Structures are given as C-alpha cells and as structure tokens.
Amino acid sequence: MFKPLYFFILVSLCFMGFLAVDPKSKNQPLFNGKDLTGWDTYIGPPLDDAGKMLSNVPVGLNNDPKHVFTVVDNHGEKVIRISG
C-alpha cells in the first residue's frame, strides 16, 4: 500500500535535485543564431517513401548532400530546420 509519507519524501528529493544546480554557473547557448558552426550532423541509411531501407550504408557524419539540416529565417529569427 502506498503511504503519503513515501510520496512526500519522493517529491522532496526530486525538488532538492533541482536546487542543487550551481546558481553561479553561466548558461551558454548551443546555437549561435547564424549557422551550424559547432554542430555535427549525422544521416543514417537512406529510406524510401514507405520507410524501407534502401541501403545499409549510412550517409554519415557531417555529410548532408540533400541539405536536411539548414538554418532558416522564422519571423525574423534564425532557427535550425531539420527536414527529414
């Protein structure tokens, strides 16, 4: 049987985990707002329209011949777009 005390302890521990973050740490943005500098892209094996694998060979790391990963303008803000 589930006791309210156990629930209270569990919830308290979860909140204490969030409080353990160092407030002096500086957040660093992952996206520079311009291009994909600092990012790696990976495209797996190609698929047909039905989702069936056409080849076992992946397209690979930082090889994007169809421009699946791009930076586009969205209402005046640059965002990362992943088309497939």
C-alpha positions in Angstrom: 0.0 0.0 0.0 1.3 3.5 -0.9 1.7 5.8 2.0 1.6 9.6 1.8 4.8 9.9 3.7 6.7 8.0 1.0 5.2 10.2 -1.7 6.2 13.4 0.3 9.8 12.1 0.6 10.0 11.2 -3.1 8.7 14.6 -4.2 11.0 16.4 -1.8 14.0 14.5 -3.1 13.1 15.5 -6.7 12.8 19.2 -5.8 16.1 19.1 -3.9 17.8 17.7 -7.1 16.7 20.8 -9.0 18.0 23.1 -6.2 21.4 21.5 -6.4 22.3 23.4 -9.7 25.0 26.0 -9.1 23.4 29.4 -9.5 26.8 31.0 -10.4 27.2 28.8 -13.5 26.7 30.7 -16.7 24.4 29.3 -19.4 26.0 29.0 -22.8 23.7 29.0 -25.9 24.0 25.9 -28.1 23.1 27.7 -31.3 24.9 30.9 -32.4 21.9 32.2 -34.2 23.7 32.3 -37.6 24.9 28.9 -38.8 25.6 25.3 -37.7 29.2 26.1 -36.6 30.0 23.8 -33.7 27.3 21.2 -34.6 27.8 17.8 -36.0 25.1 16.3 -38.3 24.5 12.6 -38.9 22.3 11.0 -41.5 21.6 7.3 -41.3 20.9 4.9 -44.2 18.6 6.2 -46.9 14.9 5.2 -46.8 12.2 5.1 -49.4 8.9 6.8 -49.1 7.4 3.8 -47.3 10.3 3.8 -44.7 12.1 0.8 -46.2 15.8 0.9 -46.0 17.4 1.3 -49.4 21.0 0.7 -48.3 22.7 -0.4 -45.1 25.4 2.3 -45.6 24.7 5.5 -43.7 25.1 8.8 -45.4 27.4 9.6 -42.5 28.7 12.2 -40.1 28.7 15.8 -41.4 27.7 14.7 -44.9 24.4 16.3 -45.9 24.1 16.2 -49.7 20.3 16.9 -49.6 20.6 19.7 -47.0 18.5 18.1 -44.4 20.0 20.3 -41.7 19.7 24.0 -42.5 19.3 27.4 -40.8 16.3 29.4 -41.9 14.6 32.6 -41.0 11.4 32.2 -39.0 9.6 35.5 -38.3 12.9 37.4 -38.2 14.7 34.8 -36.1 17.3 32.3 -37.3 16.3 28.7 -36.4 17.6 25.2 -37.1 15.4 23.3 -39.6 15.6 19.5 -40.0 13.6 18.5 -43.0 13.7 14.7 -42.7 
